[in-house]
Amino acid sequence: MTRPVTVAITGGIGAGKSEALAAFARHGAATLSADDVVHRLIAGDAEVRAALEERFGTTDRSRIGEIVFADRAQLAWLEGLLHPRVRDAYEDWFAGVGSRVAVVEIPLLFETGSESRFDKVVVVTAPGGVRRARSPAAGGAREERLLPDEEKAARADFVYENAGSLEDLDRFAASVLEAIG
């Protein structure tokens, strides 16, 4: 089996990365969400759960979020625990994908230096007001550690401003898949 063309979707909080991932799925691409992988690790990986219990006294994602977003050292520790496992998960997933194109939503793609692991990068952006309407975390402290949309867009193969309809987003996904070949 040949490796699929690998595409990463990234963007800021509330930009619509998950909707973009769904649009690619509707057009036949195999899809995976790094956030879903993290949720599975926290819910079901015994080693991850034990490390979280030891470090934070809990495996509750909300409580862990409160801790790590208030303390950069704790966030760095958590990312050190999870990011290598997420990379392993999507690399393993690529090996088993039967589709011609495999798309992974990775919120921290550039921030983790993972863009070189993908053949193509899609950046999804949206105006600030739209993002804040979609997510209360948009524009907040969690975004301070993210690269600005302009820098992400400059490093991407494809950029989509997600302020229109789902039909517009579907047309964009179809055009990317067509361009990939």
CORHUHU-V647383 format. One record per backbone hydrogen bond with DSSP energy under -1.0 kcal/mol. CO is the residue of the C=O (numbers start at 0). NH is the residue of the N-H. Records with the same first field share a line. If there is no record, write none. Layout:
CO: NH, NH
This chain:
4: 101
5: 118, 119
6: 103
7: 121
8: 105
9: 123
11: 14
15: 19
16: 20
17: 21
18: 22
19: 23
20: 24
21: 25
23: 28
24: 27
29: 102
31: 104
32: 36
33: 37
34: 38
35: 39
36: 40
37: 41
38: 42
39: 43
40: 44
44: 48
45: 49
46: 50
47: 51
48: 52
49: 53
50: 54
51: 55
52: 56
59: 63
60: 64
61: 65
62: 66
63: 67
64: 68
70: 74
71: 75
72: 76
73: 77
74: 78
75: 79
76: 80
77: 81
78: 82
81: 85
82: 86
83: 87
84: 88
85: 89
86: 90
87: 91
88: 92
89: 93
90: 94
92: 95
99: 4
100: 29
101: 6
102: 31
103: 8
104: 33
105: 108
107: 111
108: 113
109: 112
113: 116
114: 117
119: 7
120: 156, 157
121: 9
122: 159
124: 161
126: 130
127: 131
128: 132
129: 133
130: 134
134: 137
136: 139
139: 142
140: 143
142: 145
147: 151
148: 152
149: 153
150: 154
157: 122
159: 124
160: 162
164: 168
165: 169
166: 170
167: 171
168: 172
169: 173
170: 174
171: 175
172: 176
173: 177
174: 178
175: 179
176: 180
